[in-house]
Amino acid sequence: MKKSAVTLIFLFTQLIAFGQNELLKDVDHDGIIDTVYVDSTKYTIVCKLSTKNYNPISSKPIEILNLMSGVVGTKNGFEFFNDWMRAGYKNQFRYNTKTKKIQLIGMSRYEFGNAVNDGSGESSVNLLTGDYIGNWNYYDEDKDKLTKIPTIKAKMKFSSINLEDFGEEIYFGYSENCAELFYKHKKIRMNRR
């Protein structure tokens, strides 16, 4: 009995740890299950659609891929996530019925900042509308406390990005634009003191 319980716990743990790397879902909305997974040997996101005869569609290599990454289903598609100890990001994809391709429609990121949480917060961008929203904090050394920057709302334009065009440079570009907005609004906030 004890061996059975230990075996069940082990299998359940394996499902939780590794079940995130493959998603079975009708992504292209034809009523037939498709497959999306992270290929940890090629460092890519792979999608096999029934409408494409299950031929693999792959992202560019993602060199910063780590153990805390995977894919999960969303209402209209799927999300790729990549988490580290103090930061991470998510990318939302869905099938575009006009182009017949898997399109990146949203990105989000979070950071815990340094030891005093300077630079902590989160942001997201809707690639279909260009709407960016950022909620960030900075450490005010004069007041010796963490200070919230008022919610940053801005336009951030991206050209249409399909799964086969997606790579870490997309995330890094978003991250750099996000950091520029953070420092701009941090400076504005500090000058108002």
Protein Blocks (a to p, Z undefined) as FASTA:
>chain_A
ZZmmmmmmmmmmmmmmmmmmpccddfkonopacdddddfklopacdddfkloopacdddd
dfkbcfkbcddddfklccdddddfkbccdddddddfklopacdfbdcdddebjmkogoia
cddddfknopacdddddddfklopacdddddddddddddddfklgcfklmmmmmmmmmmm
mmmmmmmmmmmZZ
